[in-house]
């Protein structure tokens, strides 16, 4: 059974920074595309950033230049460094592990990020 546990969320002022972590249990991490998604109240869950097993990254336009996704395969952990935070970044942030070739898709429980103005 694979578990994804997010941490690092919290309350921060506009312009501040946070780093989210997602630790994965199980043996699939190194072969999974990892991603961060977010869901604001009353809105759909949207992609924030993804990183392939080989380290290729992709970002939503709204976070390009401010957020950085990275992974440490030795620690089975994916990170999201968030800088220059804005009120519109307020959401629950979810970690996702995806191995489409094996039909594997896992989500974490989410961590709240609140940016106050």
PEQUIRA-V995134 format. One record per pair of residues at least 12 apart in sequence whose C-alpha atoms are under 8 Angstrom apart, sorted by the first residue. I is the first residue (numbers start at 1). GAP is how many residues later the second one is. D is the distance in Angstrom with one decimal. If there is no record, write none. Layout:
I:GAP:D, I:GAP:D
This chain:
1:24:8.0, 1:25:6.6, 2:22:6.9, 2:23:5.5, 2:24:5.1, 2:25:7.9, 2:26:7.8, 2:104:7.3, 3:21:5.7, 3:22:5.2, 3:23:7.2, 3:103:7.6, 3:104:7.9, 3:105:7.0, 4:18:6.2, 4:19:5.7, 4:20:4.6, 4:21:6.6, 4:91:7.0, 4:92:7.7, 4:102:7.5, 4:103:6.5, 4:104:4.6, 4:105:7.5, 5:16:8.0, 5:17:5.3, 5:18:5.3, 5:19:6.6, 5:90:7.9, 5:103:5.6, 5:104:6.9, 5:105:8.0, 6:14:7.0, 6:15:5.5, 6:16:4.3, 6:17:6.5, 6:88:7.4, 6:89:6.8, 6:102:6.5, 6:103:7.1, 6:104:6.2, 6:105:6.1, 7:13:5.7, 7:14:5.3, 7:15:6.4, 7:104:6.3, 8:12:4.5, 8:13:6.1, 8:103:7.4, 9:102:5.4, 9:103:5.3, 9:104:5.0, 9:105:8.0, 10:101:8.0, 10:102:6.1, 10:103:5.0, 10:104:6.1, 11:102:6.2, 11:103:4.8, 11:104:5.9, 11:105:7.2, 12:101:7.9, 12:102:6.3, 12:103:5.0, 12:104:6.2, 13:72:7.6, 13:102:5.3, 13:103:4.8, 13:104:6.1, 14:70:7.0, 14:71:5.5, 14:72:5.3, 14:73:6.6, 14:101:5.8, 14:102:5.8, 14:103:5.4, 15:68:7.0, 15:69:4.1, 15:70:4.8, 15:71:6.4, 16:67:6.2, 16:68:5.5, 16:69:5.5, 17:64:7.5, 17:65:5.4, 17:66:4.4, 17:67:6.3, 17:68:6.2, 18:63:6.2, 18:64:5.2, 18:65:6.8, 19:60:6.8, 19:61:5.5, 19:62:4.4, 19:63:5.9, 20:59:5.5, 20:60:5.0, 20:61:6.4, 20:62:7.9, 21:56:6.7, 21:57:5.9, 21:58:4.6, 21:59:6.5, 22:55:5.4, 22:56:5.2, 22:57:6.3, 22:73:6.4, 22:86:8.0, 23:52:7.7, 23:53:5.9, 23:54:4.4, 23:55:6.7, 24:52:5.5, 24:53:6.1, 25:51:7.3, 29:44:7.1, 29:47:5.8, 29:68:7.4, 30:23:6.0, 30:43:5.8, 30:46:7.3, 31:22:5.6, 31:68:7.1, 32:20:7.0, 32:21:5.8, 32:65:5.8, 32:66:5.2, 32:67:5.1, 33:17:7.0, 33:18:5.8, 33:19:4.4, 33:20:5.6, 33:64:5.9, 33:65:5.1, 33:66:6.4, 34:16:5.7, 34:17:5.4, 34:18:6.4, 34:19:7.7, 34:44:7.1, 34:61:7.3, 34:62:5.6, 34:63:4.7, 34:64:6.3, 35:12:7.7, 35:13:7.5, 35:14:5.6, 35:15:4.0, 35:16:6.2, 35:60:5.7, 35:61:5.0, 35:62:6.6, 36:12:5.4, 36:13:5.3, 36:14:6.3, 36:44:7.5, 36:57:6.7, 36:58:5.6, 36:59:4.7, 36:60:6.2, 37:12:7.0, 37:56:5.7, 37:57:5.1, 37:58:6.4, 37:59:7.5, 38:53:5.8, 38:54:5.4, 38:55:4.3, 38:56:5.9, 39:52:5.2, 39:53:5.3, 39:54:6.6, 40:50:6.6, 40:51:4.3, 40:52:6.3, 41:50:7.2, 47:12:7.8, 47:13:6.5, 48:12:5.2, 48:15:7.1, 49:19:8.0, 49:20:6.5, 50:19:7.0, 51:18:6.9, 51:19:7.1, 51:20:7.7, 55:15:7.6, 55:16:7.6, 57:12:7.2, 66:16:6.2, 66:17:5.1, 66:18:6.1, 66:19:7.8, 67:13:6.7, 67:14:5.5, 67:15:4.5, 67:16:6.0, 68:12:5.6, 68:13:5.0, 68:14:6.6, 69:12:6.4, 85:30:6.7, 86:29:6.2, 86:30:8.0, 86:31:8.0, 87:27:7.4, 87:28:4.8, 87:29:6.0, 87:30:6.5, 88:27:7.7, 89:24:7.6, 89:25:7.5, 89:26:6.7, 90:22:7.8, 90:23:5.4, 90:24:4.6, 90:25:5.5, 91:21:6.1, 91:22:5.5, 91:23:6.6, 92:18:5.8, 92:19:5.4, 92:20:4.3, 92:21:6.0, 93:17:5.3, 93:18:5.3, 93:19:6.2, 93:20:7.0, 94:13:6.8, 94:14:5.8, 94:15:6.6, 94:16:4.4, 94:17:6.6, 95:12:5.8, 95:13:5.2, 95:14:7.9, 95:15:7.0, 96:12:6.4
